[in-house]
Amino acid sequence: PSADPKLYDAETWKLLQGYDARLRDWLDWLLGYRGKMYGRYDSYGMFDFGDCINWERMKGKYKKPNEAKPVSFHWDNCYYDYPHALMLQFLRTGDLDFLETAAEADHHYIDIDMVCHHPNKSMIGAPRYCPGRMHICQDGKAIYVSNTYNHFKNLCHFDLWLLLGDHHARDRGYMQADFVVNRGRNSLSQSRSIGHGIRGALVAYRAGGKQKYLDAAKKLVRYNFTRTRSGAWQDGIALEGFRELYEQTGDEKLVETIKNGAAAAMAKKDHAPA
């Protein structure tokens, strides 16, 4: 329905067409790198495993791919749940390229960009660092597993299950939700941790109805949340989590929390232009 021109006036429809065109341009750029050979910079030998390049690092500077010989590649690692964004755009437009790319990306995510085994059982389901150097490393460092929700994302797995019946994706989604149950507030770091953790648990609750996921989401709430050192670009992710939890529970305290957080950002002029 959101893609039906009958719902909009001419000016708004023009804006939506521009939005759709920009996302399609971005998808074409991403798909344009499929099958390219990157030699020793690609741990898999050929770049065609459902992921995309975030940047290349060249002597301390970050440039677009192929502008120079890189020092190291940084893969997207499905940063900020871009498979979920792809699936939303498919649902809006019916463009199957978005659905196919989302499915490929999510399979890369569930097999590479999350931790499916760890000596510390509470870390099973943890996310990799985003964007990852050589798929699994933090920039300039060794293999890295994030013990926070900063790089956590979990909606796309349940999207893939509900849209395509992919049980492998469903099982990985529950595995990641259990990471929130097991880690609780111990994995909160920046303000984006709050939103990512809440939403990652709530999607599992909505899918299966198990109370432990709703309880885990509730435990991450900070009713005194206003503005953090992270700034509005991360604080907004926290407010998204509060908004979603309010829609699920009707907890009126969350409404005041969201208002206070937005007001704090406005007072500091830490927000996008109106």
C-alpha positions in Angstrom: 0.0 0.0 0.0 2.8 2.5 0.7 3.8 2.4 -3.0 0.3 3.2 -4.2 0.4 6.7 -5.9 -3.3 7.2 -5.1 -2.4 7.7 -1.4 -0.3 10.8 -1.9 -0.4 14.3 -3.3 1.8 15.1 -6.2 4.6 16.6 -4.1 4.8 13.7 -1.7 4.7 11.2 -4.5 7.6 12.9 -6.2 9.6 12.6 -3.0 8.8 8.9 -2.7 9.9 8.3 -6.3 13.2 10.0 -5.5 13.6 7.8 -2.5 12.9 4.6 -4.5 15.3 5.8 -7.3 18.1 6.4 -4.8 17.7 2.9 -3.2 17.7 1.3 -6.6 20.9 3.2 -7.5 22.5 1.9 -4.3 21.4 -1.6 -5.0 22.9 -1.5 -8.5 26.2 -0.2 -7.0 26.2 -3.1 -4.6 25.4 -5.7 -7.2 28.0 -4.3 -9.6 30.7 -5.8 -7.4 29.4 -9.3 -7.5 31.9 -11.8 -8.8 34.9 -9.5 -8.8 38.2 -11.1 -7.8 40.1 -9.5 -4.9 42.9 -11.9 -4.5 44.6 -12.0 -1.1 42.3 -9.3 0.2 39.3 -11.6 0.0 39.5 -14.5 2.4 37.1 -16.4 0.2 38.9 -16.0 -3.1 35.9 -14.5 -5.0 33.6 -11.7 -3.9 30.2 -13.3 -4.3 29.0 -14.5 -0.9 26.1 -12.2 -0.1 28.1 -9.4 1.5 29.1 -6.0 0.2 32.1 -3.7 0.6 31.8 -0.9 3.1 35.1 0.7 2.3 38.7 0.1 1.3 41.5 1.4 3.4 44.4 2.9 1.6 47.4 4.3 3.6 45.2 5.6 6.3 42.5 7.0 4.0 39.1 5.6 3.0 38.2 5.8 -0.6 35.7 4.2 -3.0 36.6 0.7 -4.3 39.2 0.4 -7.1 40.6 3.9 -6.8 43.9 2.6 -5.6 45.6 -0.5 -4.3 44.1 -1.1 -0.8 45.8 -1.9 2.4 42.7 -3.8 3.6 39.1 -4.3 2.8 36.2 -3.7 5.1 33.1 -5.7 4.5 29.7 -4.4 5.5 28.8 -7.4 7.8 25.2 -6.5 7.2 25.7 -3.2 9.2 22.6 -1.9 10.8 20.5 -4.8 9.4 20.6 -3.8 5.8 19.0 -7.1 4.8 16.0 -5.9 6.7 16.0 -2.6 4.8 16.2 -4.6 1.5 13.2 -6.7 2.5 11.2 -3.6 3.5 11.9 -2.1 0.1 10.9 -5.4 -1.6 7.6 -5.3 0.3 7.0 -1.6 -0.8 7.9 -2.1 -4.5 7.7 -5.8 -5.4 11.2 -5.5 -6.9 12.5 -9.1 -6.6 16.1 -7.9 -6.8 15.7 -6.5 -3.3 14.3 -9.8 -2.0 17.0 -12.0 -3.6 19.8 -9.7 -2.4 18.3 -9.7 1.1 18.2 -13.5 1.2 21.9 -13.8 0.0 23.0 -11.1 2.5 21.1 -12.8 5.4 22.8 -16.2 4.7 26.2 -14.5 4.8 25.2 -12.9 8.1 23.9 -16.1 9.8 27.0 -18.1 8.7 29.8 -15.5 9.1 28.8 -12.2 10.7 27.5 -13.7 14.0 29.1 -16.1 16.5 27.6 -19.5 16.5 30.2 -21.1 18.9 32.1 -19.6 21.7 33.9 -21.0 24.9 31.8 -18.6 26.9 28.2 -19.8 26.3 26.7 -16.4 27.0 28.5 -15.1 23.9 26.8 -17.5 21.5 24.8 -15.4 19.1 27.0 -12.3 19.6 27.6 -10.1 16.6 30.8 -9.4 14.7 32.3 -6.0 14.6 30.9 -3.7 11.8 32.3 -3.0 9.4 34.7 -6.0 9.6 38.2 -6.2 8.1 38.6 -9.4 6.2 35.0 -10.3 7.3 35.8 -11.1 11.0 38.4 -8.7 12.3 38.3 -5.3 13.9 40.4 -2.7 12.0 44.1 -3.3 12.7 43.4 -6.0 15.2 42.7 -9.7 15.5 39.5 -11.6 15.1 36.9 -9.8 17.2 33.6 -10.7 18.8 31.5 -7.8 20.1 30.2 -8.3 23.7 27.7 -5.4 23.2 24.6 -4.8 21.2 26.3 -1.9 19.3 26.5 -4.0 16.1 23.6 -6.3 16.9 20.8 -6.8 14.4 18.2 -9.6 14.4 15.1 -8.5 12.4 16.3 -9.8 9.0 16.4 -13.5 10.1 12.7 -13.5 11.1 11.9 -11.6 7.9 13.5 -14.4 5.9 11.7 -17.1 7.8 8.3 -15.4 7.5 8.7 -14.5 3.9 10.5 -17.6 2.5 10.0 -20.2 5.2 13.8 -20.4 5.9 14.1 -22.3 9.2 17.9 -21.9 9.3 17.4 -18.1 9.5 14.7 -18.6 12.1 16.9 -20.7 14.3 19.7 -18.1 14.0 17.3 -15.4 15.0 16.3 -17.2 18.2 20.0 -17.8 18.9 20.7 -14.1 18.7 17.7 -13.3 20.8 19.0 -15.7 23.4 22.2 -13.6 23.4 20.1 -10.8 24.7 18.4 -13.0 27.3 21.8 -14.3 28.5 23.7 -11.1 28.5 21.0 -8.6 29.7 22.4 -5.2 30.7 25.9 -6.6 30.7 26.0 -5.9 27.0 24.8 -2.3 27.0 27.5 0.1 25.9 26.4 3.1 23.7 22.9 4.3 23.4 22.4 2.3 20.2 22.9 -0.8 22.3 19.6 -0.1 24.0 17.6 0.0 20.8 19.3 -2.9 19.1 19.0 -5.1 22.1 15.3 -4.3 22.7 14.4 -4.8 19.0 16.4 -7.9 18.7 14.6 -9.5 21.6 11.1 -8.2 20.6 11.2 -9.7 17.1 11.7 -13.1 18.7 8.9 -12.5 21.1 6.5 -11.5 18.4 7.5 -14.5 16.3 7.2 -17.2 19.0 5.4 -15.6 22.0 8.0 -16.7 24.5 7.9 -14.5 27.6 11.6 -14.6 28.2 12.2 -12.4 25.1 9.7 -9.8 26.2 11.2 -9.8 29.7 14.7 -9.4 28.3 13.6 -6.4 26.3 12.0 -4.7 29.3 15.2 -5.1 31.3 17.1 -2.9 28.9 14.9 0.1 29.4 16.2 3.3 31.0 13.3 5.5 31.9 15.6 8.4 32.7 17.1 8.4 29.1 17.6 11.8 27.6 20.7 12.6 25.6 24.0 10.7 25.7 27.6 11.3 24.6 26.8 9.1 21.6 24.7 11.9 20.0 21.4 11.9 18.3 22.3 9.5 15.5 22.7 6.8 18.1 20.2 8.1 20.6 17.5 7.8 17.9 18.1 4.0 17.8 17.4 3.8 21.5 14.2 5.8 21.0 13.2 3.4 18.3 13.5 0.5 20.7 11.5 2.4 23.3 8.8 3.1 20.7 8.6 -0.5 19.7 8.4 -1.7 23.3 5.6 0.8 24.0 3.6 -0.5 21.0 4.0 -4.0 22.4 3.3 -3.3 26.1 1.4 0.1 26.3 3.9 1.2 29.0 3.1 5.0 29.3 6.4 5.7 31.0 8.1 5.0 27.7 6.1 7.8 26.0 7.6 10.3 28.5 11.0 8.8 28.0 10.8 9.2 24.2 9.5 12.8 24.6 12.4 13.7 27.0 15.0 12.1 24.7 13.7 14.0 21.6 13.5 17.3 23.6 17.1 16.9 24.8 18.3 16.4 21.2 16.4 19.4 20.0 17.7 21.6 22.9 21.3 20.7 21.9 20.4 21.2 18.2 21.6 17.6 17.8 19.2 16.5 15.1 18.6 16.4 11.4 17.3 19.7 9.8 13.5 20.0 10.0 
